[in-house]
Amino acid sequence: MESPPVLLTPLLFSFGRYSSLAAPRVLMSLFFAHYAHRSLFYPLRMRPSSKRNLPLPVFVSAVIFNVYNTYIQVRSVSHYTQYPSSWLLSFQFILGAVLFISGMAINITADYALISLRKSDTPRVSESSRTYKIPHGGLFELISCPNYFGEVLEWLGWAVAAGSLSSVVFFLLTVSNLVPRAVSHHQWYVQNFREYPRSRKMLIPYLF
């Protein structure tokens, strides 16, 4: 589902007007790193029994979105936006890169914590042959969905670092997708675990 960006990013980037410049190369390296991890490395950590079978319409729509979004993001950075030679030293890029890398680290750490949780002896409930447990440690002590928080932070960083309309739209689409999912996850935890910490927020530490 997330493999199209891994295949399309280097291909589309090679045809970009500014693909030989440093700023577009670094920006697309950040974009590529996210999807390389999601499609190549993350699946290797998952047990076969934990992989969900998505409904075909959901799978197809996700693939179409990733193909279209990859085209838009890559073309915007490599062909339609001419970054100054000093862009990589600008406050805007550095701030965006820090946000992106921090978000990616949070996302990866939280995802792997959830994978490890399935192997632990933490109290659990079962639903439709699946087992669920209360995650603890790190940002899980503050919010229910640090994996979503990390991804939102990633694409906020991307929007700041790339500074394009397409990157901002992608960030807003990410928020519109993950906020409802975070709310749903949090409510499910509260309803199914009596001992679930009521102090935990849904998505943003201390705020929401």
Secondary structure, DSSP 8 states (H G I E B T S, - for coil): ---HHHHHHHHHHTT-TTTTSHHHHHHHHHHHHHHHIIIIIHHHHS-GGG-----HHHHHHHHHHHHHHHHHHHHIIIII----TTGGGSHHHHHHHHHHHHHHHHHHHHHHHHHHHTTS---EEEETTEEEE---SGGGGTBS-HHHHHHHHHHHHHHHHH--HHHHHHHHHHHHHHHHHHHHHHHHHHHH-TTS-TT-BSSSTTT-
